[in-house]
Every structure is written in C-alpha cells, then in structure tokens.
C-alpha cells in the first residue's frame, strides 16, 4: 500500500481536484484506491458523489477512535461505474477534531494507525490535506510515504513552495522518516502564457525529475464535474483535463514500479 498526501499550504491550487481525479483515474487503471478527506470543508467527499450532510461515521470518528476505518469508508459513487474507489469522508464535524485531539496519546499518528489495519486492502491511499499546517495536515504527513504537490505556474506559488518544502523536511526529521517529496504536479497550466512557461522551466531546473511530466491544463469540464458529484475523469473522460489526470495516474503507477525495483 502506497500512501500519498496531496498538500500545499497555498489555497486554491487544485489539491482537491487532483486528489479526486487521481483517485478515480487510478481506479480506472485497475488500482484499489482509498481517498481520505482531511479537509473539514468536505469538498473531496462531495466531488466523489458522497453526501457529506448525511454521514453517520466519517474521518472525524476514525481519528478520535469512535469508529473503525472499515465502518466509515464509503464507495465513491452510487452510479453504474465499473471502476470505483473508496472514500473516508469528511464534513464540518472534522473542524472540532483539532481541539478534541489535543489530549490524545500520539495525536499526530491517529490516521497512520487507522490505515495500518487496512494495508492489504489498497494499492494506493490518497490524502486530501487542508491548506494549512494544522493537526489534520500533520496526521496526513505522518501517515504518508510521500507528498504530491499540485501547483500553478505563477510566482506566488514559488514563494509558498519553499515554506512547504521546509515543513516536509521538519516532519521527515522529527516524526516520519519515510516522508519525501514524490513530485510536483503542474496544474491549471496555460500553454499560451509566457509566465506559465517561465515558471515551469524554473521548476524543472530546480527540482529536476521531481517534476511530473504530466501537465494538467485549465479545463472547464474539470471545474463543472464537482457540481454533478463526479470526478472529472468520470464526468467527461474525453476532456483534456480528464485525459491529463489519466496520464498522471499512469505516471504514478510507473513511478511506484521503479521504487519496487530499486528496493
């Protein structure tokens, strides 16, 4: 089981879009996948077709030890899609977990322990982290083997990236020796923009093969999909954005294979 946190301390960079579509694309490539929604807004939950208002158990209950992961997980859609993935959903209740976890033993390891009991159930686990360094994000980083960083090719994004890299280094040094940056995914990419190309080139120069080959373009169909409770790769598989995420899933599967060979 490979566990990846999708994280960026900057908001609005496509973390949730990336998590939902990568999960669906991996499932369509035959991978057993679990999406963990760690954001109290519950956008990833809704984007997978799960009603966040009607949840009996959620990631909140799992983190506090009130439910097992097996009780709280749900299938991604209720439609007739052959390639489904599981969702550990979230809603506004999760915002209270920050305070309630303060007195718990090994509070930053709660998600890691919950996932450990299901290591044989999945090939991939993707964790949608909130856009802040909170106890929830820390749980995601402590549970993960690596971090996928979605980012727009603009200069503000470069500034935020250095802060995130420093955070990952601190978590690696103090809490999770397995944690590393898996790669940077360029999202909402505008091929017509000189600025986008310049920032993209800078990323490749600085981070080398840590930059994923896949480029996810700006795409209206990806933006429309959540309002229908579907990942973009299910909503309109032929759209350029959906095709990019399907290609990204292939790239992730290949990367994991090379790690196994190196090990």
Secondary structure, DSSP 4 states (H G I P E B T S, - for coil): -EEEEE--SSSSSSHHHHHHHHHHHHHHTT--EEEEE--TT-HHHHHTT--GGG-SS-HHHHHTTSS-HHHHEEES-SSS-SS--EEE---GGGGGHHHHTTTSTTGGGHHHHHHHTTTTT-SEEEEE--SS-SHHHHHHHHH-SEEEEEE-SSHHHHHHHHHHHHHHHHHHHHT-TT-EEEEEEEEEE-TT-HHHHHHHHHHHHHHGGGEEEEEEE--HHHHHHGGGTS-HHHH-TTSHHHHHHHHHHHHHHHHHHHHHHH-
